Amino acid sequence: MLLGLEGDPDAYKALLKRLSGYLRAFLMRRLQGWPDDVEDLVQECLLAVHNKRHTYQPDQPLTAWVYAIARYKMIDLLRSKSAREALHEPLDDEAEFLADSTAQTGEAMRDLNILLQTLPDRHRLPIQHVKLEGYSVAEAARQTGMSESAIKVGVHRGLKALAQRIRSTRT
């Protein structure tokens, strides 16, 4: 490596050839199921060694420096493979997944309605109209005959009361 850094092309070529054997063995032991990827990774490692050769510190072991580069390249490969495989996993049970989601939504609405029934009308109606049905504050005020200010206060206090009831049922 030192001769290569000083400009000896034959020594540098010999170094890269020797490193490729060490890297191939290092990566083959760790990526046994992906022999095609090992060759690509060896080339990426050699390219990284070449591009980063100026960072090599002669007082440090060369193999530790090279293997650190190889580990980082291997981790990059594993991350990219993992992400790609996750993107292509089929959703075999999408109907079951959607059915569970629908059932859970129905159960949540049932529980919410039970909780809402425990609130007085001045809190329950504003929450139903504004938060659940999507009416504006002005529309909810017209629907209920309450003032807009009362609707806002009703929503705020009603949500606070619901949160308190939920907290008390958990303990």
N, C-alpha and C positions, 0 to 999 in steps of 0.2 A: 504494500500500500504506500509506504513511504517513498519507494522508488517511483511509483506511478505518480504520486503527488509532485515529485521533482521533475517529471516530464519524460520518464522512460516508458515509451509506448509498449515495448515487449513485456516489461514487468507488469504493467497495468493490465494488459491482455491476459497474461498468465494468472494474475490475481482474480480477474472476473471469471475466468474459466474454472478456477479452483473453488471460488465462492459459490458458483452455480451448483456444483456437486454437494457442497455442505447445505446450501439452502434447499435443494431438492429433497435431500434426506430429512432435514428438519421439518419441512412442510408435509412430506409424505406421511410421516409418523402422526401428524396432527390432523391431516385432512384425508384419511384413508378412503372415505366414500366419494371423493371428488378428484380423481387423478387428472382429469382434463384441466381443472382449475389450478392444480399444482404448477403445471408448466407456465400458465399465464402469470401466476403469482411469482414464480422464480424470476421471470422477465421484469415484472414490476419492481421487485426488490432490487435487482441489478441496476435498473434505471434509477431507482431512488438512491442507491449507493453512489452511483455516478453523479447524480445531481446534487447530492449532499456531501460529497467527498471533502469539501472545504470545511465542514463542521467536525470532521474526525480529529480527535485529540490524540497525538502520538503516544502520550503517557498512559492511555487507556487501552484495554485489550480490544483488538479489532473484532474478534468474534462476538463479544458482548454488544458492540455497537451495531454490527450487521444483524444479529439476531433480534435486537430491539426493533430495527427497521422491519424485519420480517414479521415480527409479532403484530406491529401496527398495521401492516398491509393485510395480514391474515384476519385481524379483527374487522378491518374495513370490508373485506370480502364477505365475512360471516354476517355482518350487519346488512349489507346490500342483498345477500341471498335471502336472509330472513325476511326482509321487507318485501322483496319480490314474491316470495312464496306466500306470504300473508295476503298479498294483493290478489293472488290467483286461487286461493282456497275457495272451493265451491260452497255455496250455502245450501247444503242438501236438505236441511230442515227449515227452510224459510217459512213454509206454511205453519209449522209448529211454532216458530219464533213469533210470527205475526199473531197467531192465535193467543199465545201467552201474553203478548203485549196488549191485545184487545181485552183479554180477561182481566189483566191487572188494571187497565184504565177503568173498566166497569166497576171493579171492586173499589178503586180509589174514589170514584164518583159516588158510589153508595155510601162509603164512609164519610165523605165530605157532606153529603146531604143529611146524614144522621147528626153530624156535628152542627151543621147550620140550623137544624131544627131546635137546637138547644139555645140559640140566640134570640133575643127579642126582635120584633119586626124592624125596629129602628136601626138595627145592625145587620140583620139577615137580608132584608130587601135591598139595601144599597150594594152589598157584596154580590148578591145574585145578579142584579141588573148591570153593575159596572164591571165587575171582575169576571163573572161567568158568562153573561150574555153579550158583553162587549158594548153596552150602551155608553154614551158619553155621560158626564155628570149632569148636564142640562137635560138630556133625554130621561135619565133615571129620575130626576126631580119631577119632571112632567108626569111620568108613569105613576109615581108614588104620592104625588101631592106634597112632597117635602121640599124644602129649600135646597139650593145647590150646596150651600154651606153645611146643611144637615146631612146631605148625601156624603160629602167628603169626610165629615166627622164620623158618620156611621160606618163607612168603609174602614177608616183607620181604627176605630175602637173595636169594631167587629173582628178585624183581622188579629188585633192584639188579644182579644178574648179567645179566639180560636187557637192561637199559638199557645196561650196559657193552658187551655184544655188539653191540647196535644201533649204538652210537656208533663202535665199531671197524669196522663194515662200511661206514660212511659215509665214512671217511677213506681 
